[in-house]
Amino acid sequence: MISLIWAMDRNWLIGKDNILPWHYKKDLIYFKNHTKGKTVLMGEMTYLSLKGYYKDRPLPFGKIYVASLNNVSFDGCIMVNDLKGFLKETTEDVIVIGGKTVYQIALEYADYLYITWIDKDHEGNVFFPKFDLSMFKVISENQEDELRFTVYERG
Ligand SMILES: NC(=O)c1ccc[n+]([C@@H]2O[C@H](COP(=O)([O-])OP(=O)(O)OC[C@H]3O[C@@H](n4cnc5c(N)ncnc54)[C@H](OP(=O)(O)O)[C@@H]3O)[C@@H](O)[C@H]2O)c1
């Protein structure tokens, strides 16, 4: 099963250079609760961004897959060079945690989407690729201040 999790603002903004454009404690807690100890997949840029944030502390996930076309490897991570092939063949429960490039490729394989809608216009330069959200139906929704935590299921 493949799940994608991300936060985006009214304009589908998700990033500013290689960091998040905002700081919402509630969203960070939500993200942690859904990914702690889990098998995650992320792109090389997102991995480097998270390492910058966690510094010497270990990333709080279980198994970590990192997608990259470059010939690099990261401690404690399983590198994925063929992202489509991986997503097609995996039988694991994998949570895709970014960024833009990896979300774009993973969308067609997604069973569940965990989207935090931020009811604001932030500044940044990385946007979630537009796609047809009507292929998914909302199965849970929870508004907290300017954040709306939604879960979608394909179908
Ligand atoms: N708002 C949120 O919830 C959220 C969450 C996560 C990340 N973000 C934001 O997203 C941005 C980063 O996104 P990004 O698109 O730059 O980077 P990314 O998705 O984290 O990483 C992309 C990596 O995937 C590699 N790649 C591309 N196609 C591939 C394939 N077919 N197989 C294997 N690897 C492949 C790329 O290789 P090449 O370098 O060779 O192209 C690159 O190294 C940042 O601004 C970050 O803050 C936001």
The ligand as an SDF file (V2000), in Angstrom:
LIG
                    3D

 48 52  0  0  0  0  0  0  0  0999 V2000
    5.1800   20.6570    2.0350 N   0  0  0  0  0  0  0  0  0  0  0  0
    5.5310   19.3920    2.2020 C   0  0  0  0  0  0  0  0  0  0  0  0
    4.7880   18.6030    2.7960 O   0  0  0  0  0  0  0  0  0  0  0  0
    6.8470   18.9020    1.6690 C   0  0  0  0  0  0  0  0  0  0  0  0
    7.2950   17.6110    1.9650 C   0  0  0  0  0  0  0  0  0  0  0  0
    8.5230   17.1900    1.4510 C   0  0  0  0  0  0  0  0  0  0  0  0
    9.2780   18.0410    0.6610 C   0  0  0  0  0  0  0  0  0  0  0  0
    8.8120   19.2940    0.4060 N   0  0  0  0  0  0  0  0  0  0  0  0
    9.5800   20.2250   -0.4290 C   0  0  0  0  0  0  0  0  0  0  0  0
    9.8440   19.6490   -1.7060 O   0  0  0  0  0  0  0  0  0  0  0  0
   11.0420   20.2200   -2.2280 C   0  0  0  0  0  0  0  0  0  0  0  0
   11.9720   19.1330   -2.7340 C   0  0  0  0  0  0  0  0  0  0  0  0
   11.4080   18.5110   -3.8840 O   0  0  0  0  0  0  0  0  0  0  0  0
   12.3400   18.1160   -5.1290 P   0  0  0  0  0  0  0  0  0  0  0  0
   11.4470   17.7280   -6.2450 O   0  0  0  0  0  0  0  0  0  0  0  0
   13.3300   19.2170   -5.3480 O   0  0  0  0  0  0  0  0  0  0  0  0
   13.2200   16.8950   -4.6010 O   0  0  0  0  0  0  0  0  0  0  0  0
   12.8840   15.3960   -4.0890 P   0  0  0  0  0  0  0  0  0  0  0  0
   11.5880   14.9310   -4.7000 O   0  0  0  0  0  0  0  0  0  0  0  0
   13.0250   15.3440   -2.6210 O   0  0  0  0  0  0  0  0  0  0  0  0
   14.1030   14.5760   -4.6910 O   0  0  0  0  0  0  0  0  0  0  0  0
   14.1750   14.3110   -6.0490 C   0  0  0  0  0  0  0  0  0  0  0  0
   15.2390   13.2420   -6.2850 C   0  0  0  0  0  0  0  0  0  0  0  0
   14.6340   12.1550   -6.9800 O   0  0  0  0  0  0  0  0  0  0  0  0
   15.5160   11.7770   -8.0120 C   0  0  0  0  0  0  0  0  0  0  0  0
   14.7590   11.1190   -9.0920 N   0  0  0  0  0  0  0  0  0  0  0  0
   14.0690   11.6860  -10.1040 C   0  0  0  0  0  0  0  0  0  0  0  0
   13.5000   10.7300  -10.8840 N   0  0  0  0  0  0  0  0  0  0  0  0
   13.8600    9.5350  -10.3450 C   0  0  0  0  0  0  0  0  0  0  0  0
   13.6080    8.1850  -10.6960 C   0  0  0  0  0  0  0  0  0  0  0  0
   12.8460    7.8640  -11.7480 N   0  0  0  0  0  0  0  0  0  0  0  0
   14.1360    7.2050   -9.9180 N   0  0  0  0  0  0  0  0  0  0  0  0
   14.8980    7.5180   -8.8420 C   0  0  0  0  0  0  0  0  0  0  0  0
   15.1770    8.7900   -8.4580 N   0  0  0  0  0  0  0  0  0  0  0  0
   14.6610    9.7800   -9.2010 C   0  0  0  0  0  0  0  0  0  0  0  0
   16.1720   13.0540   -8.4580 C   0  0  0  0  0  0  0  0  0  0  0  0
   17.3650   12.7760   -9.1340 O   0  0  0  0  0  0  0  0  0  0  0  0
   18.1410   13.9580   -9.9710 P   0  0  0  0  0  0  0  0  0  0  0  0
   18.7370   14.8760   -8.9290 O   0  0  0  0  0  0  0  0  0  0  0  0
   19.1590   13.2440  -10.7420 O   0  0  0  0  0  0  0  0  0  0  0  0
   17.0730   14.6200  -10.8150 O   0  0  0  0  0  0  0  0  0  0  0  0
   16.4010   13.7480   -7.1240 C   0  0  0  0  0  0  0  0  0  0  0  0
   17.6260   13.3540   -6.5480 O   0  0  0  0  0  0  0  0  0  0  0  0
   11.6590   21.0530   -1.0780 C   0  0  0  0  0  0  0  0  0  0  0  0
   11.3480   22.4340   -1.2410 O   0  0  0  0  0  0  0  0  0  0  0  0
   10.9540   20.5300    0.1550 C   0  0  0  0  0  0  0  0  0  0  0  0
   10.8950   21.4860    1.2010 O   0  0  0  0  0  0  0  0  0  0  0  0
    7.6310   19.7370    0.8970 C   0  0  0  0  0  0  0  0  0  0  0  0
  1  2  1  0
  2  3  2  0
  2  4  1  0
  4  5  1  0
  4 48  2  0
  5  6  2  0
  6  7  1  0
  7  8  2  0
  8  9  1  0
  8 48  1  0
  9 10  1  0
  9 46  1  0
 10 11  1  0
 11 12  1  0
 11 44  1  0
 12 13  1  0
 13 14  1  0
 14 15  2  0
 14 16  1  0
 14 17  1  0
 17 18  1  0
 18 19  2  0
 18 20  1  0
 18 21  1  0
 21 22  1  0
 22 23  1  0
 23 24  1  0
 23 42  1  0
 24 25  1  0
 25 26  1  0
 25 36  1  0
 26 27  1  0
 26 35  1  0
 27 28  2  0
 28 29  1  0
 29 30  1  0
 29 35  2  0
 30 31  1  0
 30 32  2  0
 32 33  1  0
 33 34  2  0
 34 35  1  0
 36 37  1  0
 36 42  1  0
 37 38  1  0
 38 39  2  0
 38 40  1  0
 38 41  1  0
 42 43  1  0
 44 45  1  0
 44 46  1  0
 46 47  1  0
M  CHG  2   8   1  16  -1
M  END
$$$$
